[in-house]
């Protein structure tokens, strides 16, 4: 797999992903909407061992948005970088922060029960009221 690079808006934080991106999708939960200032967050998962800080790890600040779920963002420009759930050896990556084509496309919408009332989902991707079971999630 080719290396996929990502960075924040100000360029202070840079990282590389050397393994596969998994379980990509659009999250419509209220926390993701607020953290990203958008109707949803497009994200994928990556194994911790496949993620490497290249520059600016010390600039990343973390906020525990729900118990055991830490959102990492650039402390200078505020760009969402990485999420660290306590319960899994994976990180959540915001697809919008990638500088290269990751080679994956979102596979589903989840937490649509709490989606923004002003946003209409118009594609044909599967929709889940909350998080789909891992057994139904490609790459799980």
Secondary structure, 3 states (H helix, E strand, C coil): CCCEEEECCCCCCEEEECCCCEEEEEECCHHHHHHHCCCCEEEEEEEHHHEEEEECHHHEEEEEEECCEEEEEECCCCCEEEEEECCCCEEEEEHHHECCCCCCCCCEEECHHHCCCCCCCCCCCEECCCCCCHHHCCCC
